Amino acid sequence: MSPPTVHPAYESWSIRKPEVRAAGGVVTSQHHLASQIGARVLENGGNAVDAAVATGLAIGTVEPWMSGLGGGGFMIVHLAAHRRAWAVEFGMRAPHGSDPAAYPLAQGVDADLFGWPAVVEDRNVHGPLSIAVPGFVAGHAAALERFGTYSWRDAIAPAVELAQRGMDVDWYATLKIASEATSLARYPETARVYLPGGHVPAPGWGGPAPVIRLGALGETVARLRDAGPRDLYEGEIARAIVRDCNEAGSPLSAKDLCGYTPRIVDADRHRYRDALVHAAPGLSAGPTLRHALALLEERFVPSGESPDAAAYLAYASCLLDAWHRRLATMGDVDDSPAPGCTTHLGVADRHGNVVALTQTLLSIFGSRVVLPGTGILMNNGMMWFDPRPGRPNSIAPGKWPLSNMCPTVVERADGFRFGAGASGGRRIMPAVFQLVSFLVDYAMTMEEAMHTPRIDASGAPLVTADRGLAADVIDALAEHHEVQVAQHGIYPAFYANPNLAGYEGAVGAAVGAACVTSPWARAVGAA
């Protein structure tokens, strides 16, 4: 193979984040305010699901370009008393009025997450035709009703307060908005909210961060608190969503919303060496994670205290083979109800219950369409579909797309159990796969695992190697694969952003570790 392509290092700092331990539980998310809200729920007697739902609802208002009312997700709930895990599936679904002919192919490939063949006007990437039926609210409500102890009103209350206050725009928020400013400017309400005065909002060099109002979102979240979660599917909010979507050109209908139902099923349970893995089933990345771990167990025997060149070569080959099968065979071919950048959060409570929750709008800012009547930023879930006809994951009315979410809970033989997941599109599963190996094969601490360099191999022949890897590892990879070497930094992003939360049964303490390179991500312990 040719020598690796080496990208320049844009960041010269060294960043570390210690893991957090607490007897009362831990919440780890991609925003510190949301983590604090979840920790308060635990301190007030709530369980892991109560905390996860409150955190998930809140983070949609402080990190609104990643997830929120207009999106969907997957949750894995592991209950210690039952020694069993469930999957709550609430992914997005194609509207029943979707027409595959509305997405004609163009020359080239799309410039977003997946590198699909391009569609005319990028209709599957942004705009009204990219919008799929959202499952976010239904999924959180179903999880809370089945496994939680909080009322819906109490769980959503912190999100109401945050949404009504507005969002602080610090330097990181400015970066996120600026990175999508061109596409945000296409849609009037989106531009009004995120580009006030036609400009990217930014803090002054010596002053406080500006606060932007997220349109009508504060009123909408407050109505959800008072009217209940079904209002988004069959009430006043639902009617406003359909009206705004139809006026913009989306086929989303009242039937689509009213007929949306999340599912709660057994998690996909399988063994990896002496550990038990509970992963998302169906049209998620869970089955591909299972396949990749099975290949790793078959092909590689770990040795030493940390992965060496042989380990990373095994990671690359297993990931590439698993992705090849995934893209060739997986899709919603029978219209069964199994739904599949993104945000991930984890919770472990004082009782040893563990939740791994991944929720998404799909792309950063989703469809880029903010609905004026509700302030909801809608997903672009139609981009999950392969735009080419005649394939397992091709566009069809009412169909579930193949998603990349991969929330996972693992029980190690020594009694330690942990939840893992990440944001990052196709890079999610490779990150979870390696973290499982770090924590199972090498018995690393969470802190060690989160600071260990990773590779990415996510569907293309190209393998991306962290600049922090040893030279012999990079050389070994380059002998067998096309390799690019890139920094795991804040921007540009070449790797997934994971979070971990778990419970050490031997000592009765929760532990969490947040994404090292995300400036907002934080693990917060509960007293």
C-alpha positions as CSV (number, residue, x, y, z in Angstrom):
1,M,0.0,0.0,0.0
2,S,1.0,3.6,-0.4
3,P,2.3,5.7,2.5
4,P,-0.5,7.2,4.6
5,T,-2.0,10.6,4.0
6,V,-1.2,12.8,6.9
7,H,-3.6,15.6,7.7
8,P,-2.2,18.7,9.5
9,A,-2.7,19.0,13.2
10,Y,-5.1,21.9,13.8
11,E,-4.9,21.8,17.6
12,S,-1.8,21.8,19.7
13,W,-3.3,21.4,23.2
14,S,-3.3,18.3,25.3
15,I,-6.7,17.6,26.9
16,R,-7.6,15.1,29.6
17,K,-10.9,14.4,31.4
18,P,-10.9,12.3,34.5
19,E,-13.6,9.7,35.1
20,V,-16.2,10.6,37.7
21,R,-17.3,8.2,40.6
22,A,-20.3,8.7,42.8
23,A,-22.3,6.5,45.1
24,G,-25.6,8.1,44.0
25,G,-25.1,7.6,40.3
26,V,-23.5,9.3,37.3
27,V,-24.9,11.0,34.2
28,T,-22.7,11.5,31.2
29,S,-23.8,13.6,28.2
30,Q,-22.5,15.9,25.5
31,H,-23.6,19.0,27.4
32,H,-22.7,19.8,31.0
33,L,-26.1,21.5,31.8
34,A,-28.0,18.4,30.7
35,S,-25.7,16.1,32.8
36,Q,-26.3,18.3,35.8
37,I,-30.1,18.0,35.3
38,G,-29.9,14.2,35.2
39,A,-27.7,14.1,38.3
40,R,-30.3,16.2,40.2
41,V,-33.0,13.7,39.2
42,L,-30.9,10.9,40.7
43,E,-30.3,12.9,43.8
44,N,-34.1,13.5,44.1
45,G,-34.7,9.7,44.1
46,G,-35.3,9.1,40.4
47,N,-33.9,6.1,38.7
48,A,-31.6,5.8,35.6
49,V,-34.5,6.0,33.2
50,D,-36.0,9.1,34.9
51,A,-32.6,10.7,34.7
52,A,-32.0,9.6,31.0
53,V,-35.4,11.0,29.9
54,A,-34.9,14.3,31.7
55,T,-31.4,14.6,30.3
56,G,-32.5,13.7,26.8
57,L,-35.3,16.2,26.8
58,A,-33.1,18.9,28.2
59,I,-30.2,18.4,25.8
60,G,-32.4,19.0,22.8
61,T,-32.7,22.6,24.0
62,V,-29.0,23.3,24.8
63,E,-27.5,21.3,21.9
64,P,-30.4,21.7,19.5
65,W,-28.5,20.9,16.3
66,M,-27.9,17.3,17.4
67,S,-31.3,16.1,18.7
68,G,-34.7,17.3,19.9
69,L,-38.4,17.0,19.4
70,G,-38.1,16.7,15.7
71,G,-35.8,13.6,15.8
72,G,-35.6,10.0,17.1
73,G,-33.4,7.6,18.8
74,F,-32.6,4.3,20.5
75,M,-32.4,3.5,24.3
76,I,-31.0,0.4,26.0
77,V,-32.3,-0.1,29.5
78,H,-30.5,-2.6,31.7
79,L,-32.3,-3.3,35.1
80,A,-30.0,-4.7,37.7
81,A,-32.8,-6.5,39.6
82,H,-33.9,-8.4,36.4
83,R,-30.4,-9.0,34.9
84,R,-32.1,-8.1,31.7
85,A,-32.0,-5.4,29.1
86,W,-34.6,-3.9,26.8
87,A,-34.4,-1.7,23.7
88,V,-36.7,1.3,23.3
89,E,-36.9,2.0,19.5
90,F,-38.1,5.4,18.4
91,G,-36.3,6.1,15.1
92,M,-37.6,8.2,12.3
93,R,-39.8,6.7,9.6
94,A,-40.5,7.7,6.0
95,P,-43.9,9.5,5.5
96,H,-46.5,7.3,3.9
97,G,-46.7,10.0,1.1
98,S,-43.0,9.7,0.3
99,D,-42.4,9.2,-3.5
100,P,-39.0,7.6,-4.4
101,A,-39.3,9.4,-7.8
102,A,-39.0,12.7,-5.9
103,Y,-35.3,11.9,-5.3
104,P,-33.7,11.5,-8.7
105,L,-30.0,10.8,-8.8
106,A,-27.5,13.4,-9.9
107,Q,-23.8,13.3,-10.7
108,G,-21.3,12.8,-7.9
109,V,-21.9,12.0,-4.2
110,D,-23.6,13.9,-1.4
111,A,-21.4,16.1,0.8
112,D,-22.9,15.0,4.1
113,L,-22.4,12.0,6.3
114,F,-22.7,8.9,4.1
115,G,-21.3,9.6,0.7
116,W,-24.5,8.2,-1.0
117,P,-24.9,8.9,-4.7
118,A,-26.0,12.5,-5.0
119,V,-29.7,13.4,-5.3
120,V,-30.9,16.4,-7.4
121,E,-30.9,19.5,-5.2
122,D,-29.8,17.4,-2.2
123,R,-33.4,16.8,-1.5
124,N,-32.7,13.9,0.8
125,V,-30.0,15.9,2.7
126,H,-31.8,19.2,3.6
127,G,-35.2,20.8,3.1
128,P,-38.8,19.6,3.3
129,L,-38.3,16.3,1.4
130,S,-35.6,15.2,3.8
131,I,-38.0,15.2,6.8
132,A,-39.1,11.8,8.2
133,V,-41.7,11.1,10.9
134,P,-40.2,12.0,14.3
135,G,-40.2,9.5,17.2
136,F,-38.3,11.4,19.9
137,V,-41.2,12.4,22.2
138,A,-43.0,9.1,21.8
139,G,-39.9,7.1,22.7
140,H,-39.0,9.1,25.8
141,A,-42.6,8.9,27.0
142,A,-42.8,5.2,26.4
143,A,-39.5,4.6,28.3
144,L,-40.6,6.7,31.2
145,E,-44.0,5.0,31.4
146,R,-42.5,1.5,31.3
147,F,-39.4,1.8,33.4
148,G,-39.4,5.2,35.1
149,T,-40.8,6.5,38.4
150,Y,-41.1,10.2,37.4
151,S,-44.2,11.8,35.9
152,W,-43.9,13.1,32.4
153,R,-44.6,16.6,33.7
154,D,-41.7,16.4,36.2
155,A,-39.3,14.8,33.6
156,I,-39.8,17.5,31.0
157,A,-39.9,20.5,33.5
158,P,-36.1,21.3,33.2
159,A,-36.4,21.3,29.4
160,V,-39.2,23.8,29.6
161,E,-37.1,26.1,31.7
162,L,-34.1,25.9,29.3
163,A,-36.2,26.3,26.1
164,Q,-38.0,29.3,27.5
165,R,-34.8,30.9,28.6
166,G,-33.1,30.5,25.2
167,M,-29.6,29.2,24.3
168,D,-26.3,30.7,25.3
169,V,-24.0,31.1,22.2
170,D,-20.5,30.5,23.4
171,W,-17.5,29.9,21.0
172,Y,-18.4,26.3,20.5
173,A,-22.0,27.1,19.6
174,T,-20.7,29.8,17.2
175,L,-18.5,27.2,15.5
176,K,-21.4,24.8,15.1
177,I,-23.7,27.5,13.6
178,A,-21.0,28.9,11.4
179,S,-20.2,25.5,10.0
180,E,-23.8,25.3,8.6
181,A,-24.5,28.9,8.0
182,T,-24.9,28.6,4.2
183,S,-27.5,25.9,4.5
184,L,-29.3,27.5,7.4
185,A,-29.7,30.7,5.4
186,R,-31.9,28.9,2.9
187,Y,-34.8,28.5,5.2
188,P,-36.5,31.7,6.6
189,E,-37.4,30.6,10.1
190,T,-34.1,28.7,10.6
191,A,-32.2,31.8,9.5
192,R,-34.2,34.1,11.8
193,V,-33.4,31.8,14.8
194,Y,-29.8,30.9,14.2
195,L,-28.6,33.9,12.1
196,P,-30.1,36.9,13.8
197,G,-29.6,40.0,11.7
198,G,-28.2,37.7,8.9
199,H,-25.0,36.9,10.9
200,V,-23.6,34.1,12.9
201,P,-24.1,35.0,16.6
202,A,-20.8,35.2,18.6
203,P,-19.7,36.3,22.0
204,G,-17.6,39.4,22.2
205,W,-14.0,39.0,23.2
206,G,-14.6,40.4,26.7
207,G,-18.3,40.1,27.2
208,P,-20.9,37.4,28.0
209,A,-22.2,35.0,25.5
210,P,-25.3,36.2,23.6
211,V,-28.6,34.4,24.2
212,I,-30.8,33.5,21.2
213,R,-34.4,32.6,21.4
214,L,-35.2,29.3,19.7
215,G,-38.3,30.5,18.0
216,A,-41.6,29.1,19.4
217,L,-39.8,26.1,21.0
218,G,-40.3,27.3,24.6
219,E,-44.1,27.5,24.1
220,T,-44.1,24.1,22.4
221,V,-42.2,22.4,25.2
222,A,-44.4,24.0,27.8
223,R,-47.5,22.7,25.9
224,L,-46.0,19.2,25.9
225,R,-45.6,19.5,29.6
226,D,-49.3,20.5,30.1
227,A,-51.0,18.6,27.3
228,G,-48.9,15.5,27.4
229,P,-46.6,13.8,24.9
230,R,-49.4,12.6,22.6
231,D,-50.1,16.3,21.7
232,L,-47.1,16.1,19.3
233,Y,-48.8,13.2,17.5
234,E,-52.5,14.0,17.6
235,G,-53.1,17.4,19.2
236,E,-52.5,21.0,18.6
237,I,-48.7,20.6,18.1
238,A,-49.3,17.8,15.6
239,R,-51.6,20.0,13.6
240,A,-49.0,22.8,13.6
241,I,-46.3,20.4,12.5
242,V,-48.3,19.1,9.6
243,R,-49.4,22.5,8.5
244,D,-45.9,23.9,8.4
245,C,-44.4,20.8,6.8
246,N,-47.0,20.7,4.1
247,E,-46.6,24.4,3.3
248,A,-42.9,23.9,2.9
249,G,-43.4,20.9,0.6
250,S,-43.1,17.9,2.9
251,P,-45.6,15.0,2.5
252,L,-45.7,14.4,6.3
253,S,-49.4,13.9,7.3
254,A,-51.6,13.7,10.3
255,K,-51.9,10.0,9.7
256,D,-48.1,9.7,9.9
257,L,-47.9,11.3,13.3
258,C,-51.1,9.7,14.8
259,G,-49.9,6.3,13.6
260,Y,-46.4,6.5,15.0
261,T,-45.7,4.0,17.8
262,P,-42.3,3.3,19.5
263,R,-41.4,-0.3,20.4
264,I,-40.0,-1.8,23.5
265,V,-38.4,-5.2,22.8
266,D,-35.6,-7.3,24.3
267,A,-32.2,-6.0,23.5
268,D,-30.0,-8.1,21.2
269,R,-28.1,-10.2,23.7
270,H,-24.9,-12.1,22.8
271,R,-21.6,-13.0,24.3
272,Y,-18.2,-11.5,23.5
273,R,-15.5,-13.6,25.1
274,D,-16.5,-13.7,28.8
275,A,-18.7,-10.6,28.7
276,L,-22.4,-10.3,27.9
277,V,-23.4,-7.6,25.4
278,H,-26.9,-6.0,25.2
279,A,-27.1,-4.0,21.9
280,A,-29.8,-2.3,19.8
281,P,-31.6,-4.8,17.5
282,G,-33.1,-4.3,14.1
283,L,-32.2,-1.6,11.7
284,S,-29.6,0.0,14.0
285,A,-25.8,-0.6,14.1
286,G,-26.3,-3.2,16.9
287,P,-26.3,-6.2,14.5
288,T,-23.2,-4.9,12.8
289,L,-21.5,-4.5,16.2
290,R,-22.4,-8.1,17.0
291,H,-20.9,-9.3,13.7
292,A,-17.7,-7.2,14.2
293,L,-17.2,-8.5,17.8
294,A,-17.7,-12.1,16.6
295,L,-15.0,-11.6,14.0
296,L,-12.6,-10.1,16.5
297,E,-13.1,-13.0,18.9
298,E,-12.4,-15.4,16.1
299,R,-9.4,-13.6,14.6
300,F,-7.6,-12.1,17.5
301,V,-6.3,-13.1,21.0
302,P,-5.5,-10.0,23.1
303,S,-2.3,-9.8,25.1
304,G,-0.6,-7.2,27.3
305,E,-2.3,-4.2,28.9
306,S,-3.2,-2.2,25.8
307,P,-3.8,-2.8,22.1
308,D,-0.7,-3.2,19.9
309,A,-0.3,-3.1,16.1
310,A,-1.8,-6.6,15.8
311,A,-4.9,-5.4,17.7
312,Y,-5.4,-2.4,15.5
313,L,-4.9,-4.5,12.3
314,A,-7.6,-6.9,13.7
315,Y,-9.9,-3.9,14.4
316,A,-9.5,-2.6,10.9
317,S,-10.2,-6.0,9.2
318,C,-13.2,-6.8,11.3
319,L,-14.7,-3.4,10.9
320,L,-14.3,-3.4,7.1
321,D,-15.7,-6.9,6.7
322,A,-18.7,-6.1,9.0
323,W,-19.4,-2.9,7.1
324,H,-19.3,-4.7,3.8
325,R,-22.0,-7.1,4.9
326,R,-24.1,-4.3,6.6
327,L,-24.3,-2.1,3.5
328,A,-25.0,-5.1,1.2
329,T,-27.7,-6.8,3.1
330,M,-29.4,-4.6,5.7
331,G,-32.6,-2.7,5.2
332,D,-36.3,-2.6,5.9
333,V,-37.3,-5.1,3.2
334,D,-40.6,-6.2,4.8
335,D,-41.9,-3.0,6.3
336,S,-41.6,-4.4,9.8
337,P,-41.6,-1.9,12.7
338,A,-37.9,-2.0,13.5
339,P,-36.3,1.4,13.2
340,G,-33.0,1.8,13.5
341,C,-24.8,14.2,14.0
342,T,-26.5,12.7,17.0
343,T,-25.9,12.8,20.7
344,H,-25.3,10.1,23.2
345,L,-25.8,10.0,27.0
346,G,-25.4,7.4,29.7
347,V,-26.8,7.0,33.2
348,A,-25.9,4.6,36.0
349,D,-27.9,4.9,39.2
350,R,-27.3,3.9,42.8
351,H,-29.2,0.6,42.3
352,G,-26.9,-0.5,39.4
353,N,-29.4,0.2,36.6
354,V,-27.7,1.4,33.4
355,V,-29.1,3.3,30.5
356,A,-27.5,4.0,27.1
357,L,-29.4,6.6,25.1
358,T,-28.6,7.8,21.6
359,Q,-30.9,10.4,20.0
360,T,-30.5,12.3,16.8
361,L,-31.7,14.7,14.1
362,L,-29.3,12.7,11.8
363,S,-27.2,15.5,10.3
364,I,-26.0,18.5,12.2
365,F,-29.2,20.7,12.2
366,G,-31.1,17.8,10.6
367,S,-33.2,19.0,7.7
368,R,-32.1,22.6,8.5
369,V,-35.8,23.4,8.6
370,V,-37.2,25.1,11.8
371,L,-41.0,25.0,11.7
372,P,-42.3,28.5,12.5
373,G,-45.5,27.4,14.3
374,T,-43.6,25.2,16.9
375,G,-39.9,26.2,16.8
376,I,-39.1,22.5,16.2
377,L,-36.0,21.8,14.2
378,M,-36.9,18.8,12.0
379,N,-34.8,15.8,11.2
380,N,-33.4,14.8,7.8
381,G,-34.1,11.1,8.4
382,M,-34.7,10.4,4.6
383,M,-30.9,10.7,4.2
384,W,-30.5,7.4,6.0
385,F,-32.0,5.7,3.0
386,D,-29.9,4.6,0.0
387,P,-31.2,6.8,-2.8
388,R,-30.6,4.1,-5.4
389,P,-33.7,2.0,-6.1
390,G,-34.0,-1.7,-5.7
391,R,-31.8,-2.1,-2.6
392,P,-32.6,-3.3,0.9
393,N,-32.4,0.2,2.3
394,S,-33.9,2.1,-0.6
395,I,-36.6,4.8,-0.1
396,A,-40.2,3.6,0.1
397,P,-43.4,5.0,1.7
398,G,-43.7,4.3,5.4
399,K,-40.4,2.5,5.5
400,W,-37.9,2.5,8.4
401,P,-34.3,3.5,7.4
402,L,-31.1,1.7,8.4
403,S,-29.7,3.9,11.2
404,N,-26.2,4.1,12.7
405,M,-27.2,4.4,16.3
406,C,-25.4,1.9,18.6
407,P,-26.3,2.3,22.3
408,T,-24.9,-0.8,24.1
409,V,-24.7,-2.1,27.6
410,V,-22.0,-4.7,28.5
411,E,-21.7,-6.9,31.6
412,R,-18.1,-7.9,32.3
413,A,-17.3,-11.1,34.0
414,D,-16.1,-9.3,37.1
415,G,-19.5,-7.7,37.7
416,F,-18.7,-4.3,36.1
417,R,-21.4,-3.2,33.6
418,F,-21.2,-0.2,31.4
419,G,-23.2,1.6,28.8
420,A,-21.5,2.9,25.7
421,G,-22.5,4.9,22.7
422,A,-21.5,7.9,20.6
423,S,-22.4,10.5,18.0
424,G,-20.8,10.6,14.6
425,G,-22.9,8.9,11.9
426,R,-21.1,5.8,10.5
427,R,-18.2,6.4,12.9
428,I,-20.4,5.5,15.9
429,M,-20.2,1.7,15.7
430,P,-16.4,1.5,15.2
431,A,-15.9,3.7,18.3
432,V,-18.3,1.5,20.4
433,F,-16.6,-1.6,19.1
434,Q,-13.1,-0.5,20.1
435,L,-14.3,0.8,23.5
436,V,-15.9,-2.6,24.2
437,S,-12.5,-4.2,23.3
438,F,-10.6,-1.8,25.5
439,L,-12.8,-2.4,28.5
440,V,-13.2,-6.2,28.1
441,D,-10.0,-7.4,26.4
442,Y,-7.7,-5.2,28.4
443,A,-9.8,-4.5,31.5
444,M,-9.1,-0.8,31.2
445,T,-10.7,1.8,33.4
446,M,-13.1,4.1,31.7
447,E,-10.6,6.9,31.9
448,E,-7.9,4.8,30.2
449,A,-10.3,3.7,27.5
450,M,-11.5,7.2,26.7
451,H,-7.9,8.4,26.3
452,T,-6.7,5.5,24.2
453,P,-6.4,6.4,20.5
454,R,-8.8,4.8,18.0
455,I,-9.0,4.1,14.3
456,D,-12.1,4.6,12.2
457,A,-13.1,2.2,9.4
458,S,-16.8,2.9,8.5
459,G,-17.8,1.6,5.2
460,A,-15.1,2.9,2.8
461,P,-11.8,1.1,2.2
462,L,-10.1,4.1,3.9
463,V,-8.9,3.6,7.5
464,T,-8.4,6.8,9.5
465,A,-5.8,6.5,12.2
466,D,-5.4,8.9,15.2
467,R,-2.2,10.9,15.3
468,G,-1.8,9.6,18.8
469,L,-1.2,6.1,17.7
470,A,2.4,4.8,17.8
471,A,4.4,4.9,14.6
472,D,4.6,1.1,14.3
473,V,0.8,0.9,14.5
474,I,0.3,3.4,11.7
475,D,3.0,1.7,9.6
476,A,1.4,-1.7,10.1
477,L,-2.0,-0.3,9.1
478,A,-0.5,1.4,6.0
479,E,1.0,-1.9,4.8
480,H,-2.5,-3.5,4.5
481,H,-4.9,-0.6,4.0
482,E,-5.3,2.9,2.5
483,V,-4.7,5.0,5.6
484,Q,-5.1,8.7,6.5
485,V,-3.6,10.0,9.7
486,A,-5.7,12.7,11.4
487,Q,-5.9,14.4,14.8
488,H,-8.8,13.5,17.1
489,G,-9.7,17.2,17.8
490,I,-12.7,19.5,18.0
491,Y,-12.9,20.6,14.4
492,P,-12.7,19.2,11.8
493,A,-14.1,15.9,13.3
494,F,-12.7,12.6,12.0
495,Y,-13.9,10.4,14.8
496,A,-17.1,9.7,16.8
497,N,-17.7,11.3,20.1
498,P,-18.4,8.6,22.8
499,N,-19.7,8.8,26.4
500,L,-19.6,6.0,29.0
501,A,-21.5,5.3,32.2
502,G,-21.4,2.2,34.3
503,Y,-21.7,0.5,37.7
504,E,-19.0,-1.3,39.6
505,G,-20.9,-4.0,41.5
506,A,-17.9,-5.0,43.6
507,V,-17.8,-1.6,45.3
508,G,-21.3,-0.3,44.7
509,A,-20.4,2.9,42.9
510,A,-21.3,4.4,39.6
511,V,-18.6,5.7,37.2
512,G,-18.7,7.8,34.1
513,A,-16.4,9.3,31.5
514,A,-17.2,12.0,29.0
515,C,-15.9,12.6,25.5
516,V,-12.5,14.0,25.9
517,T,-12.4,16.3,22.8
518,S,-15.9,17.8,23.2
519,P,-15.7,21.0,25.2
520,W,-19.3,20.7,26.5
521,A,-19.3,17.0,27.4
522,R,-19.2,16.2,31.1
523,A,-19.8,13.3,33.5
524,V,-21.6,14.5,36.7
525,G,-22.0,12.4,39.8
526,A,-25.0,12.4,42.2
527,A,-24.5,12.5,45.9
